[in-house]
Amino acid sequence: VQLVESGGGLVQPGGSLRLSCVASELTFRVYDMRWYRQAPGKERELVALSQSSGVGTEYVDSVKGRFTISRDNAKNTVYLQMNSLKPEDTAVYYCNARYSFRDYWGQGTQVTVSS
């Protein structure tokens, strides 16, 4: 199983980025997909969740109204659209796939919000 994130980079405050995570060698549609982030010196935190049904989503309060998680089961891909980015969004963002006892992580992609 492999999860590969992309789309990170340097962006100015107020800007946007879209992260992608492509999963391979798993039955993507049955997995709950999550985006986590970890800033320097801080614990990893859950940012957004897309339930396997594709209908249910959840967000940490700090990103509500700014970030949107979506998935394309045909492409085995989950996205995180990030708008109105703030310096405090700077972190390494990780993709996570979870189903029953199966729990897989990507390698992370760096997002830096700075002027």
TALIN-V474197 format. One record per residue. N is the residue number from 1. PHI is phi in whole degrees, -180 to 180 (999 if undefined). PSI is psi in whole degrees, -180 to 180 (none if undefined). Layout:
n->{N	N}
phi->{PHI	PHI}
psi->{PSI	PSI}
This chain:
n->{1	2	3	4	5	6	7	8	9	10	11	12	13	14	15	16	17	18	19	20	21	22	23	24	25	26	27	28	29	30	31	32	33	34	35	36	37	38	39	40	41	42	43	44	45	46	47	48	49	50	51	52	53	54	55	56	57	58	59	60	61	62	63	64	65	66	67	68	69	70	71	72	73	74	75	76	77	78	79	80	81	82	83	84	85	86	87	88	89	90	91	92	93	94	95	96	97	98	99	100	101	102	103	104	105	106	107	108	109	110	111	112	113	114	115}
phi->{999	-140	-119	-124	-90	-155	105	-73	161	-101	-142	-79	-54	91	-82	-132	-144	-123	-90	-126	-138	-102	-105	-134	62	-150	-84	-54	-65	-92	-92	-72	-115	-130	-112	-116	-144	-141	-91	-55	77	-122	-77	-67	-126	-75	-101	-155	-131	-120	-71	-59	-67	83	-98	-86	-135	-140	-139	-70	-56	-67	-116	-59	86	-117	-108	-136	-98	-148	-143	-126	-65	-69	-106	52	-132	-118	-121	-134	-86	-118	-116	49	-65	-121	-55	-72	-83	-61	-178	-89	-103	-119	-95	-136	-119	-138	-152	56	-88	-84	-145	-126	-129	-87	-86	95	-136	-82	-119	-124	-112	-158	-95}
psi->{138	135	126	115	153	168	-5	173	-167	130	150	155	137	-10	-176	152	153	119	146	149	116	127	144	152	39	161	86	-40	-20	-7	136	134	135	150	129	166	155	117	157	129	6	162	156	135	147	129	-48	151	137	116	158	-29	-20	-3	-43	133	153	153	150	148	-35	-15	-3	134	-10	-36	148	125	139	165	152	100	-28	-26	4	42	139	144	157	106	122	116	164	48	146	157	-33	-5	-7	124	171	128	131	141	141	136	129	132	116	-126	-3	129	113	148	148	-180	-13	153	136	132	123	123	110	149	none}
